[in-house]
């Protein structure tokens, strides 16, 4: 058993009640030939600096989808799926 597993196993279930979670999914935009996209952040996705769920980290090629903070795993996953499906393909034409 790893040290992390031991520490998690030692936590009482009540201690984890009320935990809130969110997800960040990072990916790189690429061109149809597989090369890294060097074009600016797609305008179809809105401003990378002000959009609440879509941003770039350290480069224009990196796209980061961010969920809100949720009380349940199900809510978090639903939010993640919504963010991903609403952004898929929008940058292909930008």
Buried (B, 14 or more C-beta within 10 A) or exposed (E): EEEEEEEEEEEEEEEEEEEEEEBEEEEEBEEEEEEEBEEEBBEEBBEBEEBEBBBBEEEBBBBBBBBBEBEEEEBBBEBBEEBBEEBEEBBEEE
